[in-house]
Amino acid sequence: MPESCYCKQSIIQLSIKKVTAESTTIAIALNNDSINNLDLSPASTVIEQLLQEGTLTSHEQQLRFKINYDLEPSDPRELSEIPEVRLWFVRLDAKYPWLPFLLDWKVGEFARYTAMLVPHQFSSQDGIQYNPEALEIFLMHKIFILGDWLKQQDIPSLSRLKSMAQMLGYELEDAFFEMF
């Protein structure tokens, strides 16, 4: 009897460790050198490892960027207003267009990623104001890319894609997704 209790306890402990491992945040550190040299290796090293291990899809919404980009103390710009930072993210998006799947939406990574790729302005009263046409194009582009990619991975896509659209202020009807 004690052996079976031990086995059950060990299985439970292994299950807890597996769940903990699967929900671990992945942080990618960026600095002036990697950004200014358009060096994607901080991100590609992590992403390529997940691809090689076949564990990419189990890391949904777990990726965060820790950006340490030095500016002059008098420079009031946000990171998404710095051309070099934006260009680095444009290059990253070109290589991994399905990256929003990995981004930790709960802590604002998808919103920040969008700000890196979509023209916008900051307002002290209204916050970030995206160019409406650019935002719509960006969203549709991501919907089509992620829709196809999620299907290839056998991951249900409708609720994920609708949630992504809602984060950017859009309500998409189910009929829209039936078109493709």
PyMOL commands that place a pseudoatom at each C-alpha (Angstrom):
pseudoatom trace, name=CA, resn=MET, resi=1, chain=A, elem=C, hetatm=0, pos=[0.000, 0.000, 0.000]
pseudoatom trace, name=CA, resn=PRO, resi=2, chain=A, elem=C, hetatm=0, pos=[2.697, 2.587, 0.844]
pseudoatom trace, name=CA, resn=GLU, resi=3, chain=A, elem=C, hetatm=0, pos=[4.396, 1.933, -2.524]
pseudoatom trace, name=CA, resn=SER, resi=4, chain=A, elem=C, hetatm=0, pos=[1.254, 2.810, -4.484]
pseudoatom trace, name=CA, resn=CYS, resi=5, chain=A, elem=C, hetatm=0, pos=[0.837, 6.009, -2.473]
pseudoatom trace, name=CA, resn=TYR, resi=6, chain=A, elem=C, hetatm=0, pos=[4.443, 6.875, -3.229]
pseudoatom trace, name=CA, resn=CYS, resi=7, chain=A, elem=C, hetatm=0, pos=[3.935, 6.191, -6.931]
pseudoatom trace, name=CA, resn=LYS, resi=8, chain=A, elem=C, hetatm=0, pos=[0.804, 8.352, -7.040]
pseudoatom trace, name=CA, resn=GLN, resi=9, chain=A, elem=C, hetatm=0, pos=[2.605, 11.126, -5.189]
pseudoatom trace, name=CA, resn=SER, resi=10, chain=A, elem=C, hetatm=0, pos=[5.580, 10.904, -7.578]
pseudoatom trace, name=CA, resn=ILE, resi=11, chain=A, elem=C, hetatm=0, pos=[3.270, 11.061, -10.598]
pseudoatom trace, name=CA, resn=ILE, resi=12, chain=A, elem=C, hetatm=0, pos=[1.515, 14.105, -9.145]
pseudoatom trace, name=CA, resn=GLN, resi=13, chain=A, elem=C, hetatm=0, pos=[4.860, 15.784, -8.441]
pseudoatom trace, name=CA, resn=LEU, resi=14, chain=A, elem=C, hetatm=0, pos=[6.026, 15.081, -12.001]
pseudoatom trace, name=CA, resn=SER, resi=15, chain=A, elem=C, hetatm=0, pos=[2.758, 16.469, -13.366]
pseudoatom trace, name=CA, resn=ILE, resi=16, chain=A, elem=C, hetatm=0, pos=[3.149, 19.624, -11.295]
pseudoatom trace, name=CA, resn=LYS, resi=17, chain=A, elem=C, hetatm=0, pos=[6.737, 20.028, -12.503]
pseudoatom trace, name=CA, resn=LYS, resi=18, chain=A, elem=C, hetatm=0, pos=[5.601, 19.558, -16.108]
pseudoatom trace, name=CA, resn=VAL, resi=19, chain=A, elem=C, hetatm=0, pos=[2.841, 22.180, -15.761]
pseudoatom trace, name=CA, resn=THR, resi=20, chain=A, elem=C, hetatm=0, pos=[5.291, 24.566, -14.088]
pseudoatom trace, name=CA, resn=ALA, resi=21, chain=A, elem=C, hetatm=0, pos=[7.844, 24.014, -16.852]
pseudoatom trace, name=CA, resn=GLU, resi=22, chain=A, elem=C, hetatm=0, pos=[5.227, 24.571, -19.545]
pseudoatom trace, name=CA, resn=SER, resi=23, chain=A, elem=C, hetatm=0, pos=[4.057, 27.852, -18.023]
pseudoatom trace, name=CA, resn=THR, resi=24, chain=A, elem=C, hetatm=0, pos=[7.518, 29.339, -17.608]
pseudoatom trace, name=CA, resn=THR, resi=25, chain=A, elem=C, hetatm=0, pos=[8.006, 32.827, -18.968]
pseudoatom trace, name=CA, resn=ILE, resi=26, chain=A, elem=C, hetatm=0, pos=[10.616, 33.109, -21.693]
pseudoatom trace, name=CA, resn=ALA, resi=27, chain=A, elem=C, hetatm=0, pos=[12.521, 36.386, -21.557]
pseudoatom trace, name=CA, resn=ILE, resi=28, chain=A, elem=C, hetatm=0, pos=[14.621, 37.639, -24.451]
pseudoatom trace, name=CA, resn=ALA, resi=29, chain=A, elem=C, hetatm=0, pos=[17.076, 40.369, -23.525]
pseudoatom trace, name=CA, resn=LEU, resi=30, chain=A, elem=C, hetatm=0, pos=[17.870, 43.043, -26.096]
pseudoatom trace, name=CA, resn=ASN, resi=31, chain=A, elem=C, hetatm=0, pos=[20.463, 45.784, -25.869]
pseudoatom trace, name=CA, resn=ASN, resi=32, chain=A, elem=C, hetatm=0, pos=[21.861, 48.591, -28.017]
pseudoatom trace, name=CA, resn=ASP, resi=33, chain=A, elem=C, hetatm=0, pos=[24.310, 46.284, -29.797]
pseudoatom trace, name=CA, resn=SER, resi=34, chain=A, elem=C, hetatm=0, pos=[21.771, 43.675, -30.880]
pseudoatom trace, name=CA, resn=ILE, resi=35, chain=A, elem=C, hetatm=0, pos=[19.277, 46.342, -31.937]
pseudoatom trace, name=CA, resn=ASN, resi=36, chain=A, elem=C, hetatm=0, pos=[21.708, 48.656, -33.737]
pseudoatom trace, name=CA, resn=ASN, resi=37, chain=A, elem=C, hetatm=0, pos=[23.270, 45.714, -35.610]
pseudoatom trace, name=CA, resn=LEU, resi=38, chain=A, elem=C, hetatm=0, pos=[19.890, 44.163, -36.470]
pseudoatom trace, name=CA, resn=ASP, resi=39, chain=A, elem=C, hetatm=0, pos=[21.159, 41.063, -34.697]
pseudoatom trace, name=CA, resn=LEU, resi=40, chain=A, elem=C, hetatm=0, pos=[18.235, 38.690, -34.206]
pseudoatom trace, name=CA, resn=SER, resi=41, chain=A, elem=C, hetatm=0, pos=[20.322, 36.074, -32.403]
pseudoatom trace, name=CA, resn=PRO, resi=42, chain=A, elem=C, hetatm=0, pos=[18.926, 36.853, -28.932]
pseudoatom trace, name=CA, resn=ALA, resi=43, chain=A, elem=C, hetatm=0, pos=[15.469, 35.925, -30.248]
pseudoatom trace, name=CA, resn=SER, resi=44, chain=A, elem=C, hetatm=0, pos=[16.359, 33.370, -32.914]
pseudoatom trace, name=CA, resn=THR, resi=45, chain=A, elem=C, hetatm=0, pos=[18.469, 31.323, -30.489]
pseudoatom trace, name=CA, resn=VAL, resi=46, chain=A, elem=C, hetatm=0, pos=[15.457, 30.872, -28.221]
pseudoatom trace, name=CA, resn=ILE, resi=47, chain=A, elem=C, hetatm=0, pos=[12.874, 30.406, -30.978]
pseudoatom trace, name=CA, resn=GLU, resi=48, chain=A, elem=C, hetatm=0, pos=[14.996, 27.996, -33.020]
pseudoatom trace, name=CA, resn=GLN, resi=49, chain=A, elem=C, hetatm=0, pos=[15.596, 25.884, -29.906]
pseudoatom trace, name=CA, resn=LEU, resi=50, chain=A, elem=C, hetatm=0, pos=[11.834, 25.648, -29.320]
pseudoatom trace, name=CA, resn=LEU, resi=51, chain=A, elem=C, hetatm=0, pos=[11.359, 24.678, -32.964]
pseudoatom trace, name=CA, resn=GLN, resi=52, chain=A, elem=C, hetatm=0, pos=[14.090, 22.004, -32.801]
pseudoatom trace, name=CA, resn=GLU, resi=53, chain=A, elem=C, hetatm=0, pos=[12.660, 20.574, -29.577]
pseudoatom trace, name=CA, resn=GLY, resi=54, chain=A, elem=C, hetatm=0, pos=[9.168, 20.567, -31.066]
pseudoatom trace, name=CA, resn=THR, resi=55, chain=A, elem=C, hetatm=0, pos=[7.871, 22.522, -28.055]
pseudoatom trace, name=CA, resn=LEU, resi=56, chain=A, elem=C, hetatm=0, pos=[7.028, 25.832, -29.706]
pseudoatom trace, name=CA, resn=THR, resi=57, chain=A, elem=C, hetatm=0, pos=[3.259, 25.367, -29.531]
pseudoatom trace, name=CA, resn=SER, resi=58, chain=A, elem=C, hetatm=0, pos=[3.379, 24.576, -25.820]
pseudoatom trace, name=CA, resn=HIS, resi=59, chain=A, elem=C, hetatm=0, pos=[4.812, 28.048, -25.126]
pseudoatom trace, name=CA, resn=GLU, resi=60, chain=A, elem=C, hetatm=0, pos=[1.784, 30.063, -26.207]
pseudoatom trace, name=CA, resn=GLN, resi=61, chain=A, elem=C, hetatm=0, pos=[1.780, 33.570, -24.712]
pseudoatom trace, name=CA, resn=GLN, resi=62, chain=A, elem=C, hetatm=0, pos=[4.953, 33.040, -22.670]
pseudoatom trace, name=CA, resn=LEU, resi=63, chain=A, elem=C, hetatm=0, pos=[7.467, 35.244, -24.485]
pseudoatom trace, name=CA, resn=ARG, resi=64, chain=A, elem=C, hetatm=0, pos=[8.580, 38.645, -23.197]
pseudoatom trace, name=CA, resn=PHE, resi=65, chain=A, elem=C, hetatm=0, pos=[11.206, 41.076, -24.358]
pseudoatom trace, name=CA, resn=LYS, resi=66, chain=A, elem=C, hetatm=0, pos=[13.466, 42.823, -21.869]
pseudoatom trace, name=CA, resn=ILE, resi=67, chain=A, elem=C, hetatm=0, pos=[14.688, 45.798, -23.824]
pseudoatom trace, name=CA, resn=ASN, resi=68, chain=A, elem=C, hetatm=0, pos=[17.630, 47.709, -22.395]
pseudoatom trace, name=CA, resn=TYR, resi=69, chain=A, elem=C, hetatm=0, pos=[18.197, 50.425, -24.979]
pseudoatom trace, name=CA, resn=ASP, resi=70, chain=A, elem=C, hetatm=0, pos=[20.241, 53.318, -23.656]
pseudoatom trace, name=CA, resn=LEU, resi=71, chain=A, elem=C, hetatm=0, pos=[19.039, 56.815, -24.514]
pseudoatom trace, name=CA, resn=GLU, resi=72, chain=A, elem=C, hetatm=0, pos=[20.238, 60.227, -23.510]
pseudoatom trace, name=CA, resn=PRO, resi=73, chain=A, elem=C, hetatm=0, pos=[18.555, 61.265, -20.223]
pseudoatom trace, name=CA, resn=SER, resi=74, chain=A, elem=C, hetatm=0, pos=[16.880, 64.174, -22.029]
pseudoatom trace, name=CA, resn=ASP, resi=75, chain=A, elem=C, hetatm=0, pos=[15.394, 61.895, -24.755]
pseudoatom trace, name=CA, resn=PRO, resi=76, chain=A, elem=C, hetatm=0, pos=[11.658, 61.586, -24.002]
pseudoatom trace, name=CA, resn=ARG, resi=77, chain=A, elem=C, hetatm=0, pos=[10.858, 58.982, -26.684]
pseudoatom trace, name=CA, resn=GLU, resi=78, chain=A, elem=C, hetatm=0, pos=[9.196, 55.662, -25.980]
pseudoatom trace, name=CA, resn=LEU, resi=79, chain=A, elem=C, hetatm=0, pos=[10.964, 52.576, -27.348]
pseudoatom trace, name=CA, resn=SER, resi=80, chain=A, elem=C, hetatm=0, pos=[8.410, 52.247, -30.130]
pseudoatom trace, name=CA, resn=GLU, resi=81, chain=A, elem=C, hetatm=0, pos=[9.334, 55.760, -31.305]
pseudoatom trace, name=CA, resn=ILE, resi=82, chain=A, elem=C, hetatm=0, pos=[12.994, 54.884, -31.864]
pseudoatom trace, name=CA, resn=PRO, resi=83, chain=A, elem=C, hetatm=0, pos=[13.633, 53.956, -35.526]
pseudoatom trace, name=CA, resn=GLU, resi=84, chain=A, elem=C, hetatm=0, pos=[16.425, 51.483, -34.709]
pseudoatom trace, name=CA, resn=VAL, resi=85, chain=A, elem=C, hetatm=0, pos=[14.235, 49.571, -32.260]
pseudoatom trace, name=CA, resn=ARG, resi=86, chain=A, elem=C, hetatm=0, pos=[11.308, 49.529, -34.669]
pseudoatom trace, name=CA, resn=LEU, resi=87, chain=A, elem=C, hetatm=0, pos=[13.528, 48.291, -37.508]
pseudoatom trace, name=CA, resn=TRP, resi=88, chain=A, elem=C, hetatm=0, pos=[14.787, 45.428, -35.345]
pseudoatom trace, name=CA, resn=PHE, resi=89, chain=A, elem=C, hetatm=0, pos=[11.190, 44.351, -34.716]
pseudoatom trace, name=CA, resn=VAL, resi=90, chain=A, elem=C, hetatm=0, pos=[10.319, 44.688, -38.413]
pseudoatom trace, name=CA, resn=ARG, resi=91, chain=A, elem=C, hetatm=0, pos=[13.184, 42.302, -39.189]
pseudoatom trace, name=CA, resn=LEU, resi=92, chain=A, elem=C, hetatm=0, pos=[12.053, 39.912, -36.432]
pseudoatom trace, name=CA, resn=ASP, resi=93, chain=A, elem=C, hetatm=0, pos=[8.487, 39.948, -37.752]
pseudoatom trace, name=CA, resn=ALA, resi=94, chain=A, elem=C, hetatm=0, pos=[9.726, 39.186, -41.273]
pseudoatom trace, name=CA, resn=LYS, resi=95, chain=A, elem=C, hetatm=0, pos=[11.530, 36.094, -39.983]
pseudoatom trace, name=CA, resn=TYR, resi=96, chain=A, elem=C, hetatm=0, pos=[8.832, 34.881, -37.563]
pseudoatom trace, name=CA, resn=PRO, resi=97, chain=A, elem=C, hetatm=0, pos=[5.488, 36.321, -38.756]
pseudoatom trace, name=CA, resn=TRP, resi=98, chain=A, elem=C, hetatm=0, pos=[3.582, 34.020, -36.373]
pseudoatom trace, name=CA, resn=LEU, resi=99, chain=A, elem=C, hetatm=0, pos=[5.443, 35.401, -33.327]
pseudoatom trace, name=CA, resn=PRO, resi=100, chain=A, elem=C, hetatm=0, pos=[2.316, 36.958, -31.738]
pseudoatom trace, name=CA, resn=PHE, resi=101, chain=A, elem=C, hetatm=0, pos=[1.358, 33.377, -30.808]
pseudoatom trace, name=CA, resn=LEU, resi=102, chain=A, elem=C, hetatm=0, pos=[4.302, 33.298, -28.384]
pseudoatom trace, name=CA, resn=LEU, resi=103, chain=A, elem=C, hetatm=0, pos=[4.002, 36.836, -26.999]
pseudoatom trace, name=CA, resn=ASP, resi=104, chain=A, elem=C, hetatm=0, pos=[2.725, 37.243, -23.442]
pseudoatom trace, name=CA, resn=TRP, resi=105, chain=A, elem=C, hetatm=0, pos=[-0.443, 39.232, -24.143]
pseudoatom trace, name=CA, resn=LYS, resi=106, chain=A, elem=C, hetatm=0, pos=[-1.326, 39.508, -20.452]
pseudoatom trace, name=CA, resn=VAL, resi=107, chain=A, elem=C, hetatm=0, pos=[1.624, 41.788, -19.733]
pseudoatom trace, name=CA, resn=GLY, resi=108, chain=A, elem=C, hetatm=0, pos=[1.205, 43.886, -22.884]
pseudoatom trace, name=CA, resn=GLU, resi=109, chain=A, elem=C, hetatm=0, pos=[3.768, 42.258, -25.165]
pseudoatom trace, name=CA, resn=PHE, resi=110, chain=A, elem=C, hetatm=0, pos=[1.333, 42.028, -28.083]
pseudoatom trace, name=CA, resn=ALA, resi=111, chain=A, elem=C, hetatm=0, pos=[0.389, 45.705, -27.702]
pseudoatom trace, name=CA, resn=ARG, resi=112, chain=A, elem=C, hetatm=0, pos=[4.060, 46.703, -27.581]
pseudoatom trace, name=CA, resn=TYR, resi=113, chain=A, elem=C, hetatm=0, pos=[4.846, 44.482, -30.574]
pseudoatom trace, name=CA, resn=THR, resi=114, chain=A, elem=C, hetatm=0, pos=[2.021, 46.143, -32.497]
pseudoatom trace, name=CA, resn=ALA, resi=115, chain=A, elem=C, hetatm=0, pos=[3.372, 49.576, -31.587]
pseudoatom trace, name=CA, resn=MET, resi=116, chain=A, elem=C, hetatm=0, pos=[6.764, 48.561, -32.970]
pseudoatom trace, name=CA, resn=LEU, resi=117, chain=A, elem=C, hetatm=0, pos=[5.222, 47.659, -36.332]
pseudoatom trace, name=CA, resn=VAL, resi=118, chain=A, elem=C, hetatm=0, pos=[2.316, 50.076, -36.806]
pseudoatom trace, name=CA, resn=PRO, resi=119, chain=A, elem=C, hetatm=0, pos=[2.690, 53.846, -37.215]
pseudoatom trace, name=CA, resn=HIS, resi=120, chain=A, elem=C, hetatm=0, pos=[1.241, 55.697, -34.245]
pseudoatom trace, name=CA, resn=GLN, resi=121, chain=A, elem=C, hetatm=0, pos=[1.398, 58.788, -32.083]
pseudoatom trace, name=CA, resn=PHE, resi=122, chain=A, elem=C, hetatm=0, pos=[1.342, 59.208, -28.328]
pseudoatom trace, name=CA, resn=SER, resi=123, chain=A, elem=C, hetatm=0, pos=[-1.118, 61.493, -26.625]
pseudoatom trace, name=CA, resn=SER, resi=124, chain=A, elem=C, hetatm=0, pos=[-0.864, 62.303, -22.936]
pseudoatom trace, name=CA, resn=GLN, resi=125, chain=A, elem=C, hetatm=0, pos=[-4.667, 62.223, -22.723]
pseudoatom trace, name=CA, resn=ASP, resi=126, chain=A, elem=C, hetatm=0, pos=[-5.537, 59.339, -25.054]
pseudoatom trace, name=CA, resn=GLY, resi=127, chain=A, elem=C, hetatm=0, pos=[-2.414, 57.184, -24.924]
pseudoatom trace, name=CA, resn=ILE, resi=128, chain=A, elem=C, hetatm=0, pos=[-1.282, 55.468, -28.092]
pseudoatom trace, name=CA, resn=GLN, resi=129, chain=A, elem=C, hetatm=0, pos=[-3.150, 56.416, -31.263]
pseudoatom trace, name=CA, resn=TYR, resi=130, chain=A, elem=C, hetatm=0, pos=[-2.499, 54.061, -34.180]
pseudoatom trace, name=CA, resn=ASN, resi=131, chain=A, elem=C, hetatm=0, pos=[-2.841, 55.084, -37.781]
pseudoatom trace, name=CA, resn=PRO, resi=132, chain=A, elem=C, hetatm=0, pos=[-6.252, 53.435, -38.418]
pseudoatom trace, name=CA, resn=GLU, resi=133, chain=A, elem=C, hetatm=0, pos=[-5.533, 52.140, -41.934]
pseudoatom trace, name=CA, resn=ALA, resi=134, chain=A, elem=C, hetatm=0, pos=[-2.107, 50.819, -40.948]
pseudoatom trace, name=CA, resn=LEU, resi=135, chain=A, elem=C, hetatm=0, pos=[-3.571, 49.075, -37.908]
pseudoatom trace, name=CA, resn=GLU, resi=136, chain=A, elem=C, hetatm=0, pos=[-6.280, 47.429, -40.000]
pseudoatom trace, name=CA, resn=ILE, resi=137, chain=A, elem=C, hetatm=0, pos=[-3.730, 46.197, -42.551]
pseudoatom trace, name=CA, resn=PHE, resi=138, chain=A, elem=C, hetatm=0, pos=[-1.472, 44.901, -39.775]
pseudoatom trace, name=CA, resn=LEU, resi=139, chain=A, elem=C, hetatm=0, pos=[-4.366, 43.078, -38.112]
pseudoatom trace, name=CA, resn=MET, resi=140, chain=A, elem=C, hetatm=0, pos=[-5.608, 41.453, -41.327]
pseudoatom trace, name=CA, resn=HIS, resi=141, chain=A, elem=C, hetatm=0, pos=[-2.062, 40.416, -42.193]
pseudoatom trace, name=CA, resn=LYS, resi=142, chain=A, elem=C, hetatm=0, pos=[-1.629, 38.770, -38.775]
pseudoatom trace, name=CA, resn=ILE, resi=143, chain=A, elem=C, hetatm=0, pos=[-5.084, 37.147, -38.937]
pseudoatom trace, name=CA, resn=PHE, resi=144, chain=A, elem=C, hetatm=0, pos=[-4.236, 35.497, -42.267]
pseudoatom trace, name=CA, resn=ILE, resi=145, chain=A, elem=C, hetatm=0, pos=[-0.715, 34.451, -41.250]
pseudoatom trace, name=CA, resn=LEU, resi=146, chain=A, elem=C, hetatm=0, pos=[-1.713, 33.120, -37.831]
pseudoatom trace, name=CA, resn=GLY, resi=147, chain=A, elem=C, hetatm=0, pos=[-4.865, 31.499, -39.160]
pseudoatom trace, name=CA, resn=ASP, resi=148, chain=A, elem=C, hetatm=0, pos=[-2.852, 29.442, -41.644]
pseudoatom trace, name=CA, resn=TRP, resi=149, chain=A, elem=C, hetatm=0, pos=[-0.056, 28.737, -39.163]
pseudoatom trace, name=CA, resn=LEU, resi=150, chain=A, elem=C, hetatm=0, pos=[-2.445, 27.617, -36.402]
pseudoatom trace, name=CA, resn=LYS, resi=151, chain=A, elem=C, hetatm=0, pos=[-4.194, 25.261, -38.853]
pseudoatom trace, name=CA, resn=GLN, resi=152, chain=A, elem=C, hetatm=0, pos=[-0.807, 23.775, -39.797]
pseudoatom trace, name=CA, resn=GLN, resi=153, chain=A, elem=C, hetatm=0, pos=[-0.144, 23.182, -36.097]
pseudoatom trace, name=CA, resn=ASP, resi=154, chain=A, elem=C, hetatm=0, pos=[-3.633, 21.657, -35.559]
pseudoatom trace, name=CA, resn=ILE, resi=155, chain=A, elem=C, hetatm=0, pos=[-4.419, 24.361, -33.004]
pseudoatom trace, name=CA, resn=PRO, resi=156, chain=A, elem=C, hetatm=0, pos=[-7.959, 25.757, -32.864]
pseudoatom trace, name=CA, resn=SER, resi=157, chain=A, elem=C, hetatm=0, pos=[-7.733, 29.277, -34.190]
pseudoatom trace, name=CA, resn=LEU, resi=158, chain=A, elem=C, hetatm=0, pos=[-11.094, 31.069, -34.117]
pseudoatom trace, name=CA, resn=SER, resi=159, chain=A, elem=C, hetatm=0, pos=[-11.125, 32.206, -30.488]
pseudoatom trace, name=CA, resn=ARG, resi=160, chain=A, elem=C, hetatm=0, pos=[-7.422, 33.086, -30.551]
pseudoatom trace, name=CA, resn=LEU, resi=161, chain=A, elem=C, hetatm=0, pos=[-7.756, 35.215, -33.662]
pseudoatom trace, name=CA, resn=LYS, resi=162, chain=A, elem=C, hetatm=0, pos=[-10.910, 36.926, -32.425]
pseudoatom trace, name=CA, resn=SER, resi=163, chain=A, elem=C, hetatm=0, pos=[-9.169, 37.719, -29.120]
pseudoatom trace, name=CA, resn=MET, resi=164, chain=A, elem=C, hetatm=0, pos=[-6.214, 39.188, -30.975]
pseudoatom trace, name=CA, resn=ALA, resi=165, chain=A, elem=C, hetatm=0, pos=[-8.552, 41.394, -33.011]
pseudoatom trace, name=CA, resn=GLN, resi=166, chain=A, elem=C, hetatm=0, pos=[-10.379, 42.502, -29.865]
pseudoatom trace, name=CA, resn=MET, resi=167, chain=A, elem=C, hetatm=0, pos=[-7.100, 43.554, -28.265]
pseudoatom trace, name=CA, resn=LEU, resi=168, chain=A, elem=C, hetatm=0, pos=[-6.709, 46.005, -31.132]
pseudoatom trace, name=CA, resn=GLY, resi=169, chain=A, elem=C, hetatm=0, pos=[-10.310, 47.212, -30.936]
pseudoatom trace, name=CA, resn=TYR, resi=170, chain=A, elem=C, hetatm=0, pos=[-11.881, 45.096, -33.674]
pseudoatom trace, name=CA, resn=GLU, resi=171, chain=A, elem=C, hetatm=0, pos=[-14.838, 42.729, -33.490]
pseudoatom trace, name=CA, resn=LEU, resi=172, chain=A, elem=C, hetatm=0, pos=[-14.665, 40.110, -36.230]
pseudoatom trace, name=CA, resn=GLU, resi=173, chain=A, elem=C, hetatm=0, pos=[-17.687, 37.989, -37.047]
pseudoatom trace, name=CA, resn=ASP, resi=174, chain=A, elem=C, hetatm=0, pos=[-17.449, 34.224, -37.428]
pseudoatom trace, name=CA, resn=ALA, resi=175, chain=A, elem=C, hetatm=0, pos=[-18.599, 34.628, -41.053]
pseudoatom trace, name=CA, resn=PHE, resi=176, chain=A, elem=C, hetatm=0, pos=[-15.379, 36.493, -41.818]
pseudoatom trace, name=CA, resn=PHE, resi=177, chain=A, elem=C, hetatm=0, pos=[-13.320, 33.440, -40.813]
pseudoatom trace, name=CA, resn=GLU, resi=178, chain=A, elem=C, hetatm=0, pos=[-15.491, 31.128, -42.920]
pseudoatom trace, name=CA, resn=MET, resi=179, chain=A, elem=C, hetatm=0, pos=[-14.291, 32.985, -46.016]
pseudoatom trace, name=CA, resn=PHE, resi=180, chain=A, elem=C, hetatm=0, pos=[-10.782, 31.539, -45.747]
for i in range(1, 180): cmd.bond("trace and resi %d" % i, "trace and resi %d" % (i + 1))
show_as sticks, trace
zoom trace
